[in-house]
Amino acid sequence: MSDIVSLTLTEVRDKLAAGDIKAEEAVAACLDRIAATEPRIKAILHLQADKALETAKAMDAAGPDPAKRLWGVPILVKDAICVADAPTTCASKILENFVPFYDAECIRKLKDAGAVILGKANLDEFAMGSSTENSAYQITANPWDLSRVPGGSSGGSAAAVAAGQCFAALGTDTGGSIRQPAAFCGTVGIKPTYGRVSRYGLVAYGSSLDQIGPLTRTAADAAAMLTVIAGHDAKDSTSAPREVPDFEKAIAGAADLSGLTIGLPDEYWGEGVDAEVREACRQAMDTAASLGAKVVSVSLPHTPYAVATYYIVAMAEASSNLARFDGVRYGRRAPQAKTLEELYELSRSEGFGAEVRRRIVIGTYVLSAGYYDAYYRKAAQVRRLIRQDFLDAYSKCDVVCGPTSPFAAFPIGKMSGDPLQMYLSDIFTISLNLAGLPGLSMPVGLGKDSGLPIGMQLFGPAFDETAILRTAKVLGNALPKLPQPAAVA
């Protein structure tokens, strides 16, 4: 790995600002790294190499701008987020020719901050999956072991960051789709509080669950990215009119965890968690205690109901959101259709993959007359109880902590034939989306048995991303750094 792409986002940003590195050099270094690793990783769906180089050259001609926090920093974007004049396919055949004419609000903010967009990263189709095996175009591999999944649905974003293809990437998190791939690939991933980052320009999956957030190499990098993309947006009715702190400055001086109380939920540390995951996370908690944190036990008693609740809510919202892809207004239109009914049926059956069709059917069922009260209404009631569990826990602690996933990255193909097993793998991530609270996954070491990255989650109160970022930064500095992924060395 070249000296440039081995830097963290904040390191390369500071060198760019000082003139030690040119923007064109940073972009070229990432493109070289992509050329060397992408045939094996397959993290990127659409690369805009020429445009990125042209943008960087123009920036170099004007010189570094100290007012732009990410001046010259190359990043990738999950292909469910609109970037003007770039394909936005959601890894689906139904959108294979869709090119938006506008930027998502988070992309506008990144461009205003001086970031250079390299291209679009692979994902599970319409963000529906936990392995990035559901993409209509390619299966992304984990940079640590090419025979294993990178997680999902933001697997392309996580794999690209881990492989050194970019300095940061945007992902989306509906039920853990930033945090779980971050854990599998050994990166930092943060899901902000619902409403903290505008969803304008994000292709919707579950509108009450989706949030955009960054995947990076360090907590400090995540803080820099989140400071840029967060904030109220009048174009998004769910955007929170809350002041956004400078997260990067807020955690800059953090040196220990004195005064912090960390809650360990009993439901996240028991049966079903691989021994190597439990051991790595426990050792991280021991390190936190040595840094001054107080560790207490808490309970999230409705966790066993989270999977059923999440998939009822998410699939119902997916059924509603994906109704717009009908072959009439935009997206794939079946050329052989002779009637309107055939147009709807053929366009959707040919354009959507198996997992997306499955979720649409289930979502339509739970919203249908006679079943709405039995399923969707009951799920909405349990969702409120799950949120209350977190509120009760925060009366005893400042942050909640647990494993991100019960296991490390699994082999490609292991769960693709068993949707229920795949859904159950999200048990530790989905509750936070139902509650609308912020969460961060950070690497805490390599599994003793698998040799793969282990991720640990930090959950914070609403709009207190600072607490989890500060904890992750201090703890990350104290834990051993992960080596370079062997599969792309």
C-alpha positions in Angstrom: 0.0 0.0 0.0 1.4 3.4 -1.0 2.3 5.9 1.7 -0.7 8.2 0.7 -3.5 5.6 0.9 -2.2 4.2 4.2 -3.0 7.6 5.8 -6.2 8.2 7.7 -8.6 10.8 6.5 -7.5 13.4 9.0 -3.9 12.8 8.2 -4.3 13.1 4.5 -6.5 16.2 4.9 -3.9 17.9 7.0 -1.2 17.2 4.4 -3.4 18.4 1.6 -4.1 21.6 3.5 -0.4 22.2 4.1 0.4 21.6 0.5 2.5 18.5 1.3 0.2 16.5 -1.0 -1.6 17.7 -4.1 -5.3 16.8 -4.5 -4.4 15.1 -7.8 -1.8 13.0 -6.0 -4.3 11.8 -3.5 -6.9 10.9 -6.1 -4.3 9.2 -8.3 -3.1 7.2 -5.3 -6.6 6.0 -4.6 -7.2 5.1 -8.3 -4.0 3.2 -8.4 -5.0 1.3 -5.3 -8.4 0.6 -6.9 -6.8 -0.7 -10.0 -4.6 -3.1 -8.0 -7.3 -4.4 -5.6 -10.7 -4.0 -7.3 -10.5 -7.1 -9.5 -10.4 -9.2 -6.3 -12.6 -7.0 -4.0 -15.3 -5.9 -6.4 -16.4 -3.1 -4.1 -17.2 -0.5 -6.7 -20.1 -0.4 -9.2 -19.3 2.9 -11.0 -15.9 4.6 -11.0 -15.6 8.2 -12.2 -11.8 8.3 -12.5 -11.5 11.0 -15.2 -14.0 13.3 -13.5 -12.3 12.9 -10.1 -8.9 13.7 -11.6 -10.3 16.8 -13.4 -11.9 18.0 -10.2 -8.6 17.5 -8.3 -6.6 19.3 -10.9 -8.9 22.3 -10.8 -8.7 22.3 -7.0 -4.9 22.3 -7.1 -4.9 25.2 -9.6 -7.0 27.2 -7.1 -5.0 26.1 -4.1 -6.0 24.6 -0.7 -9.1 26.3 0.9 -8.8 26.3 4.7 -12.6 26.9 4.9 -13.3 23.5 3.4 -12.9 20.7 6.0 -12.4 17.9 3.5 -10.5 19.8 0.7 -9.1 17.3 -1.8 -10.1 14.1 0.2 -11.2 11.3 -2.1 -14.3 9.3 -1.0 -16.8 6.7 -2.3 -20.5 6.8 -2.0 -22.9 3.9 -1.6 -25.0 3.5 -4.7 -28.3 4.2 -3.0 -27.4 7.9 -2.6 -27.9 10.2 -5.6 -24.9 11.9 -7.1 -25.6 14.2 -10.0 -24.7 12.8 -13.5 -23.5 9.5 -12.0 -25.5 6.2 -12.2 -27.6 5.4 -9.1 -28.7 1.8 -9.5 -29.2 0.6 -5.9 -27.4 -2.5 -7.3 -30.7 -3.3 -9.1 -31.6 -4.1 -12.7 -34.7 -2.0 -12.4 -32.5 1.2 -12.0 -29.6 0.1 -14.3 -30.0 3.2 -16.5 -31.0 5.8 -13.9 -28.8 8.9 -13.7 -30.1 11.6 -11.4 -29.7 15.2 -12.3 -29.3 16.4 -8.7 -27.1 15.7 -5.6 -28.4 14.2 -2.4 -28.1 16.8 0.4 -25.2 14.9 2.0 -23.4 14.9 -1.3 -23.9 18.6 -1.7 -22.4 19.2 1.7 -19.4 16.9 1.0 -18.7 18.7 -2.3 -19.0 22.1 -0.6 -16.5 20.9 2.0 -14.1 20.0 -0.8 -14.4 16.2 -1.0 -13.7 14.5 -4.3 -16.2 11.8 -5.3 -14.5 8.8 -6.8 -17.6 6.8 -7.6 -20.3 4.5 -6.3 -19.9 1.5 -4.1 -21.7 -1.9 -4.3 -24.5 -2.9 -1.9 -27.2 -5.4 -1.4 -30.0 -4.5 -3.9 -32.0 -1.6 -2.5 -30.0 -2.0 0.7 -31.8 -5.3 1.5 -29.3 -7.8 2.9 -26.5 -8.4 5.3 -23.8 -9.7 3.0 -23.7 -7.8 -0.3 -24.5 -11.0 -2.0 -27.8 -9.6 -3.2 -26.4 -7.1 -5.7 -27.6 -7.7 -9.2 -24.1 -6.9 -10.6 -21.4 -8.5 -8.5 -20.6 -10.0 -5.1 -18.1 -8.0 -3.0 -15.4 -9.9 -1.1 -14.0 -9.1 2.3 -10.5 -7.7 2.1 -9.4 -9.8 5.1 -10.5 -13.1 3.4 -11.7 -13.1 -0.2 -13.8 -16.2 0.5 -15.9 -14.3 3.0 -18.6 -11.6 2.9 -17.9 -8.0 3.8 -21.3 -7.7 5.5 -24.2 -5.6 4.2 -25.9 -3.8 2.9 -23.1 -1.2 2.8 -20.5 -3.9 2.1 -18.9 -2.2 -0.8 -18.3 1.0 1.2 -16.8 -0.9 4.1 -14.6 -3.1 1.9 -13.3 -0.1 0.0 -12.3 1.7 3.1 -10.6 -1.4 4.5 -8.8 -2.1 1.3 -7.4 1.5 1.1 -9.4 2.4 -2.0 -10.6 5.6 -0.4 -10.2 7.6 2.8 -13.9 7.3 3.8 -17.2 6.2 2.3 -20.8 6.9 2.8 -23.2 4.1 3.7 -26.8 3.8 4.9 -28.1 2.0 7.9 -31.6 0.7 8.1 -31.0 -2.2 10.5 -27.3 -2.2 10.9 -26.1 -1.8 7.4 -23.3 0.5 8.3 -22.3 -1.0 11.6 -22.3 -4.7 10.6 -20.0 -4.4 7.5 -17.8 -2.0 9.5 -17.4 -4.9 12.1 -16.7 -7.5 9.4 -14.1 -5.3 7.6 -12.4 -3.8 10.6 -13.5 -0.2 10.1 -15.4 2.4 12.1 -19.0 3.0 11.1 -21.5 5.3 12.7 -25.3 5.4 12.3 -26.3 8.9 13.4 -29.5 9.6 15.3 -32.6 9.4 13.0 -33.0 12.9 11.6 -29.4 14.0 12.2 -28.5 13.6 8.5 -30.8 14.5 5.7 -32.3 11.6 3.7 -33.0 13.9 0.7 -31.5 12.1 -2.3 -31.4 8.7 -0.6 -33.4 6.0 -2.4 -35.8 4.9 0.4 -36.0 1.4 1.8 -37.5 1.9 5.3 -38.3 5.6 5.6 -38.7 5.5 9.4 -35.4 3.6 9.8 -32.9 4.7 7.2 -30.0 6.9 8.1 -26.9 7.9 6.1 -23.5 7.8 7.9 -19.8 7.4 7.2 -17.4 4.4 7.3 -13.9 5.4 8.1 -10.6 4.0 9.6 -10.8 5.9 12.9 -13.3 7.6 15.1 -11.6 11.0 14.5 -12.2 10.4 10.8 -15.9 9.6 11.4 -16.2 12.8 13.5 -14.9 14.9 10.7 -17.2 13.3 8.1 -20.3 13.5 10.4 -19.6 17.2 11.1 -19.9 17.9 7.4 -22.9 15.9 6.4 -25.1 16.5 9.5 -27.6 19.3 9.9 -31.2 20.3 9.3 -32.6 20.2 5.7 -35.9 21.8 4.8 -36.2 19.4 1.9 -36.5 16.4 4.3 -39.5 16.5 6.6 -37.9 14.1 9.0 -34.7 16.2 9.3 -34.2 17.4 12.9 -33.9 21.2 13.4 -31.1 20.6 15.9 -27.8 22.5 16.1 -24.8 20.3 15.0 -21.8 20.4 17.2 -18.3 20.3 15.7 -17.8 16.6 16.6 -14.2 16.7 15.6 -13.3 19.5 18.0 -15.6 18.0 20.7 -13.5 14.8 20.9 -10.1 16.3 20.1 -8.9 16.6 23.7 -10.3 13.3 25.0 -7.5 11.3 26.7 -9.3 8.9 29.1 -12.8 7.7 30.0 -12.9 9.1 33.5 -16.5 9.9 34.6 -18.0 7.7 31.8 -20.4 4.9 32.8 -20.8 2.1 30.2 -23.8 -0.2 30.4 -23.5 -3.8 29.3 -26.9 -5.3 28.3 -27.3 -8.8 29.6 -29.1 -9.8 26.4 -26.1 -9.0 24.2 -23.5 -11.0 26.1 -25.0 -14.4 26.6 -25.7 -17.5 24.5 -25.5 -17.3 20.7 -22.3 -15.1 20.7 -19.2 -16.8 19.5 -16.5 -17.2 22.1 -13.9 -15.2 20.2 -16.4 -12.3 19.8 -17.3 -12.3 23.5 -13.6 -12.5 24.5 -12.5 -9.6 22.2 -15.3 -7.3 23.4 -14.7 -8.2 27.1 -11.0 -7.4 26.7 -12.0 -4.0 25.2 -14.3 -3.4 28.2 -11.3 -4.2 30.5 -9.3 -1.6 28.7 -12.2 0.9 29.1 -12.2 0.3 32.8 -8.4 0.8 32.9 -9.0 4.2 31.2 -11.3 5.3 34.0 -14.8 4.1 32.8 -17.2 2.5 35.2 -18.9 -0.6 33.7 -22.4 -1.6 34.9 -25.0 -4.2 33.9 -28.2 -3.0 32.2 -31.1 -4.7 30.5 -32.8 -4.4 27.2 -35.6 -6.9 27.9 -37.5 -6.6 24.6 -34.4 -7.5 22.5 -35.8 -11.0 21.7 -38.7 -9.4 19.8 -36.5 -7.0 17.8 -36.0 -9.2 14.7 -39.7 -9.9 14.2 -40.6 -6.2 14.9 -37.9 -4.9 12.6 -38.7 -7.1 9.6 -42.5 -6.3 9.8 -41.9 -2.6 9.9 -39.1 -2.6 7.4 -40.8 -4.8 4.9 -44.1 -2.9 5.2 -42.2 0.4 4.4 -40.3 -1.3 1.6 -43.5 -2.5 0.0 -44.8 1.1 0.0 -41.6 2.8 -1.1 -40.9 0.4 -3.9 -44.4 0.7 -5.4 -43.1 3.7 -7.4 -40.9 1.4 -9.5 -43.6 0.3 -11.9 -42.1 0.6 -15.3 -44.0 3.8 -16.1 -42.3 6.8 -14.5 -38.6 5.8 -14.5 -36.5 2.7 -14.3 -36.7 -0.5 -16.2 -39.7 -0.9 -18.6 -40.4 -4.4 -19.9 -40.3 -4.0 -23.8 -42.4 -7.1 -24.4 -45.4 -5.9 -22.3 -48.6 -5.5 -24.3 -51.0 -4.3 -21.6 -50.7 -2.1 -18.5 -51.0 -5.1 -16.2 -48.2 -6.9 -18.1 -46.0 -3.7 -17.9 -46.3 -3.6 -14.1 -45.8 -7.4 -13.7 -42.9 -7.9 -16.1 -41.0 -4.7 -15.3 -41.1 -5.5 -11.5 -40.5 -9.2 -11.8 -37.6 -8.8 -14.2 -36.2 -5.7 -12.5 -36.2 -6.8 -8.8 -34.1 -9.6 -7.4 -35.4 -12.5 -5.3 -34.7 -10.9 -1.9 -36.4 -7.6 -2.9 -39.4 -9.5 -4.2 -39.6 -11.5 -1.0 -39.6 -8.4 1.1 -42.2 -6.6 -1.0 -44.6 -9.6 -0.8 -44.2 -9.9 3.0 -44.6 -6.2 3.4 -47.7 -6.1 1.3 -49.1 -9.0 3.3 -48.6 -7.4 6.8 -50.3 -4.2 5.5 -53.3 -6.0 4.0 -56.8 -5.8 5.3 -57.3 -8.3 8.1 -53.6 -8.5 8.9 -52.6 -4.9 9.6 -53.7 -5.0 13.3 -52.2 -8.5 13.9 -48.8 -7.6 12.5 -48.0 -4.0 11.7 -49.9 -2.4 14.5 -48.5 -4.8 17.0 -44.9 -4.3 15.7 -45.4 -0.5 16.1 -46.4 -1.1 19.8 -43.4 -3.3 20.5 -41.1 -0.8 18.7 -42.1 1.8 21.4 -41.2 -0.7 24.1 -37.8 -1.3 22.5 -37.1 2.4 22.5 -38.2 2.7 26.2 -35.7 -0.1 27.0 -32.9 2.2 25.9 -34.3 5.2 27.7 -34.4 3.2 30.9 -30.8 2.0 30.4 -29.6 5.5 29.9 -30.8 6.4 33.4 -28.0 4.1 34.6 -25.3 4.8 32.1 -23.9 7.2 29.5 -23.4 4.7 26.7 -24.5 1.1 26.1 -22.0 -1.4 24.7 -22.2 -4.8 23.1 -20.9 -6.9 20.2 -21.9 -5.7 16.7 -22.5 -9.2 15.4 -22.6 -12.5 17.1 -19.9 -13.8 14.8 -17.1 -12.6 12.5 -17.5 -12.5 8.7 -19.0 -15.7 7.4 -18.2 -17.5 4.1 -19.8 -16.3 0.9 -22.8 -18.5 0.2 -23.2 -19.9 3.7 -26.4 -18.0 4.5 -27.7 -17.0 1.1 -30.0 -20.0 0.8 -31.5 -19.4 4.3 -33.1 -15.9 4.6 -34.3 -16.5 8.2 -30.8 -17.3 9.4 -29.6 -14.2 7.6 -32.3 -12.1 9.3 -31.4 -13.4 12.7 -27.8 -12.3 12.3 -29.0 -8.7 12.7 -30.1 -9.3 16.3 -27.7 -6.8 17.9 -28.0 -4.0 15.4 -31.7 -3.6 14.5 -33.0 -2.4 17.9 -31.1 0.9 17.5 -32.9 1.7 14.2 -36.2 0.9 15.8 -35.4 3.3 18.6 -33.9 6.0 16.3 -30.8 6.4 18.4 -27.1 6.7 17.4 -24.7 3.8 17.3 -21.1 3.2 16.3 -19.1 0.0 15.5 -15.4 0.0 16.1 -12.8 -2.8 15.7 -11.5 -4.3 18.9 -9.1 -6.9 17.6 -8.9 -10.1 15.6 -10.7 -13.2 16.5 -8.4 -15.9 18.0 -10.1 -18.6 16.0 -11.0 -16.9 12.7 -8.2 -14.3 12.5 -10.9 -11.9 11.3 -11.9 -8.4 12.7 -14.3 -8.3 15.6 -16.5 -5.3 16.0 -18.0 -3.8 19.1 -21.0 -1.4 19.3 -21.4 1.8 21.3 -25.0 3.1 21.6 -25.7 6.7 22.7 -28.7 8.8 23.7 -30.5 10.7 21.0 -28.4 13.3 19.3 -25.4 12.5 21.5 -23.1 11.2 18.9 -20.3 13.0 20.7 -20.4 10.5 23.6 -19.9 7.5 21.4 -17.3 9.2 19.2 -15.3 10.3 22.2 -15.5 6.8 23.7 -14.5 5.2 20.4 -11.6 7.6 19.9 -10.1 7.0 23.4 -10.6 3.3 23.4 -9.4 3.0 19.8 -6.1 4.7 20.7 -5.6 2.4 23.6 -6.3 -0.9 21.7 -3.8 -2.6 19.4 -4.1 -1.4 15.8 -5.3 -3.9 13.2 -2.7 -4.9 10.6 -3.3 -4.4 6.9 -5.8 -6.9 5.5 -3.8 -9.8 4.2 -5.9 -10.5 1.2 -5.1 -7.2 -0.4 -1.5 -6.7 0.9 
